[in-house]
Amino acid sequence: MPPDLTPQQRARKNEQVILHALADTGQSEVARAMGVAESTISRFKDGGIGQAAQLLAHIGLKVVPAGVQCFDPVYVEALRELAKHGVDHGPRSVDWSDVQ
């Protein structure tokens, strides 16, 4: 498990995710969808995104793509333990011949 990131590191990651998504979608498409001028998006990209990324990081949030599902680390660790147990002990055959 990677060490916890500082808020500054999380902010940089947040900003990178936002900027990549903006580049993938296209500035003009985002502006059109939001009903604003493309220059508004450009100005926001030049400063506002970094501030928003910092805000999210400092309040304990992070940006992830919409298709990503996030799970509680405790739940993920429990699944890892179950999987490890299954791998370590292998499958067991069940004899159903005496079940009625």
C-alpha positions as CSV (number, residue, x, y, z in Angstrom):
1,M,0.0,0.0,0.0
2,P,1.5,3.4,-1.0
3,P,2.2,5.9,1.8
4,D,-0.4,8.6,2.4
5,L,0.2,11.6,0.1
6,T,0.5,15.1,1.4
7,P,-2.2,17.5,0.4
8,Q,0.2,19.2,-2.1
9,Q,0.8,15.8,-3.7
10,R,-2.9,15.0,-3.8
11,A,-3.6,18.5,-5.3
12,R,-1.1,17.9,-8.1
13,K,-2.7,14.5,-8.9
14,N,-6.2,16.1,-8.8
15,E,-5.1,18.8,-11.2
16,Q,-3.5,16.3,-13.5
17,V,-6.7,14.2,-13.6
18,I,-8.8,17.3,-14.3
19,L,-6.5,18.6,-17.0
20,H,-6.3,15.2,-18.8
21,A,-10.0,14.9,-18.8
22,L,-10.4,18.5,-20.1
23,A,-7.9,17.7,-22.9
24,D,-9.7,14.4,-23.7
25,T,-13.1,16.1,-23.8
26,G,-12.0,19.3,-25.5
27,Q,-12.1,22.9,-24.1
28,S,-14.7,24.0,-26.7
29,E,-17.0,21.0,-26.0
30,V,-16.9,21.7,-22.2
31,A,-17.6,25.4,-22.8
32,R,-20.5,24.6,-25.1
33,A,-21.9,22.1,-22.5
34,M,-21.6,24.6,-19.7
35,G,-23.0,27.5,-21.8
36,V,-19.9,29.7,-21.4
37,A,-17.3,31.1,-23.7
38,E,-14.3,29.0,-24.5
39,S,-12.1,31.8,-23.1
40,T,-13.9,31.3,-19.7
41,I,-12.7,27.7,-19.6
42,S,-9.2,28.8,-20.8
43,R,-9.0,31.3,-17.9
44,F,-10.2,28.7,-15.4
45,K,-7.6,26.3,-16.7
46,D,-4.9,28.8,-16.1
47,G,-5.5,29.2,-12.4
48,G,-8.9,28.0,-11.1
49,I,-8.3,24.3,-11.7
50,G,-5.2,24.4,-9.6
51,Q,-7.1,26.2,-6.8
52,A,-10.0,23.8,-7.0
53,A,-7.6,20.8,-6.9
54,Q,-6.0,22.2,-3.8
55,L,-9.3,22.8,-2.2
56,L,-10.3,19.2,-2.8
57,A,-7.0,17.9,-1.5
58,H,-7.2,20.0,1.7
59,I,-10.7,18.8,2.5
60,G,-9.7,15.2,2.0
61,L,-11.2,14.6,-1.5
62,K,-9.6,13.4,-4.7
63,V,-10.7,13.4,-8.3
64,V,-11.3,10.2,-10.1
65,P,-12.9,9.5,-13.5
66,A,-16.7,8.9,-13.4
67,G,-16.3,5.3,-14.4
68,V,-14.1,4.4,-11.5
69,Q,-15.6,2.8,-8.4
70,C,-14.0,3.6,-5.1
71,F,-14.0,1.2,-2.1
72,D,-13.2,1.5,1.5
73,P,-9.6,0.3,2.1
74,V,-10.8,-1.9,5.0
75,Y,-13.2,-3.7,2.5
76,V,-10.4,-4.1,0.0
77,E,-8.0,-5.5,2.6
78,A,-10.7,-8.0,3.6
79,L,-11.1,-9.1,0.0
80,R,-7.3,-9.5,-0.3
81,E,-7.2,-11.7,2.8
82,L,-10.0,-13.9,1.5
83,A,-8.3,-14.2,-1.9
84,K,-5.0,-15.1,-0.2
85,H,-6.7,-17.7,1.9
86,G,-8.2,-19.2,-1.2
87,V,-4.9,-19.3,-3.1
88,D,-3.0,-20.7,-0.1
89,H,-5.5,-23.5,0.6
90,G,-6.6,-24.2,-2.9
91,P,-10.0,-25.5,-3.9
92,R,-11.6,-28.4,-2.0
93,S,-13.7,-31.0,-3.6
94,V,-17.1,-31.7,-2.1
95,D,-18.6,-35.1,-2.1
96,W,-22.4,-34.7,-2.7
97,S,-23.1,-38.4,-3.1
98,D,-24.4,-38.8,0.5
99,V,-26.6,-35.7,0.4
100,Q,-30.3,-36.4,0.0
